[in-house]
Amino acid sequence: MTTVIYRPSSLLGSIRMEKVDNFHLFKFNNELQARMEELLERKKADLLTPEEVIELEEIGEMDRIFTHINAMLVAQR
């Protein structure tokens, strides 16, 4: 059995900056946001494949990183 390891850096092409109020924040593009929501729904229904579990973990890690960075950006003002 081969274990596939994904890295959050592979998602960098799916990231955009969005101006929210006076801040420029990191956001997922529409496709990645939709994919994350799809995977979360599949997880709720206990339908994730092993590959999708890894994919969701990868997206979740990037989401946590951006949440932290965006909070730091907002706190600087």
Residue pairs with C-beta under 8 A, 6 or more apart in sequence:
4 51
4 54
5 54
6 54
6 55
6 57
6 58
7 58
8 58
8 59
8 61
8 62
8 65
10 58
11 32
11 58
11 59
11 62
14 28
14 29
14 31
14 32
15 26
15 27
15 28
15 29
15 32
15 62
15 66
16 26
16 27
16 28
16 29
17 24
17 25
17 26
17 27
18 24
18 25
18 27
19 25
22 77
23 70
23 73
23 74
23 77
24 73
25 66
25 70
25 73
25 74
26 66
26 69
26 70
27 33
27 66
28 36
28 59
28 62
28 63
28 66
32 59
35 55
35 59
36 56
36 59
36 60
36 63
39 48
39 52
39 55
39 56
39 59
40 56
42 48
42 52
43 56
48 56
